[in-house]
């Protein structure tokens, strides 16, 4: 795995979140092609509390994620839809 990236294999496809750690925003990518329009993203803090949830209604293979409203820490990203996966990202102070 390259430094600054966190990826997880979902069996058929791979989710990549970069940069990791991030300072304000990151990009979630599906390494094998476009995300399904019904794909959802949920972000949990280190205590398991849901801190952000959104639809990833995109036709490309990547989606920006704005972490700037969240305090520095470690977060778990859960992606659900045609692609299911979980990855972890750290947010640093700006």
C-alpha positions as CSV (number, residue, x, y, z in Angstrom):
1,X,0.0,0.0,0.0
2,X,1.3,3.5,-0.9
3,X,1.9,6.0,1.9
4,X,-1.0,8.4,2.1
5,X,-3.6,5.9,1.0
6,X,-6.0,3.6,2.7
7,X,-7.7,1.0,0.6
8,X,-9.9,-2.0,1.2
9,X,-10.9,-4.8,-1.1
10,X,-14.6,-5.6,-1.3
11,X,-14.1,-8.9,-3.0
12,X,-14.6,-7.7,-6.6
13,X,-13.6,-4.0,-6.3
14,X,-11.3,-1.8,-4.2
15,X,-12.1,1.4,-2.4
16,X,-9.3,3.9,-1.9
17,X,-9.4,7.0,0.3
18,X,-6.6,9.5,-0.3
19,X,-4.8,11.4,1.2
20,X,-4.7,9.6,4.4
21,X,-4.2,11.2,6.8
22,X,-6.1,14.2,5.5
23,X,-6.3,17.8,6.7
24,X,-9.6,18.9,5.4
25,X,-10.8,16.9,2.5
26,X,-10.1,13.5,0.9
27,X,-11.2,11.6,-2.2
28,X,-13.0,8.3,-2.1
29,X,-12.3,6.2,-5.3
30,X,-13.5,3.0,-6.6
31,X,-10.4,1.5,-8.3
32,X,-12.4,-0.5,-10.9
33,X,-14.9,2.0,-12.2
34,X,-17.9,4.2,-11.4
35,X,-19.8,4.0,-8.2
36,X,-23.5,3.0,-8.4
37,X,-25.8,6.0,-8.2
38,X,-27.5,4.5,-5.1
39,X,-24.2,4.2,-3.1
40,X,-24.2,5.8,0.3
41,X,-21.4,6.8,2.6
42,X,-21.5,6.8,6.4
43,X,-18.7,8.2,8.5
44,X,-18.3,7.1,12.2
45,X,-16.0,8.5,14.8
46,X,-13.7,6.4,16.9
47,X,-16.5,5.8,19.5
48,X,-18.8,4.4,16.8
49,X,-21.0,7.4,16.6
50,X,-22.4,8.4,13.1
51,X,-21.0,11.8,12.3
52,X,-21.8,12.2,8.6
53,X,-24.0,10.4,6.1
54,X,-24.6,11.1,2.5
55,X,-25.5,9.7,-0.9
56,X,-22.6,9.3,-3.4
57,X,-24.7,10.0,-6.5
58,X,-21.9,10.2,-9.0
59,X,-21.2,8.8,-12.4
60,X,-17.4,8.8,-12.1
61,X,-15.2,6.6,-10.0
62,X,-14.4,9.2,-7.3
63,X,-16.1,11.4,-4.9
64,X,-14.7,14.2,-2.7
65,X,-15.4,14.1,1.0
66,X,-15.2,17.2,3.2
67,X,-13.8,16.4,6.6
68,X,-13.3,20.1,7.6
69,X,-16.3,20.2,9.9
70,X,-15.0,17.2,11.9
71,X,-12.5,17.5,14.7
72,X,-9.1,15.8,14.2
73,X,-9.3,12.0,14.9
74,X,-9.7,8.6,13.3
75,X,-12.9,7.9,11.3
76,X,-14.4,4.8,9.8
77,X,-15.9,5.2,6.3
78,X,-18.7,2.7,5.4
79,X,-19.8,2.5,1.9
80,X,-23.1,0.6,1.0
81,X,-24.8,-0.1,-2.3
82,X,-23.7,-2.1,-5.2
83,X,-20.3,-1.9,-3.6
84,X,-19.9,-2.5,0.1
85,X,-16.8,-1.8,2.0
86,X,-15.2,-0.2,5.0
87,X,-12.1,1.9,5.3
88,X,-10.4,4.0,8.0
89,X,-9.1,7.6,7.6
90,X,-7.3,9.9,10.0
91,X,-8.1,13.6,10.0
92,X,-5.3,15.9,11.1
93,X,-5.5,19.5,12.5
94,X,-5.3,22.1,9.8
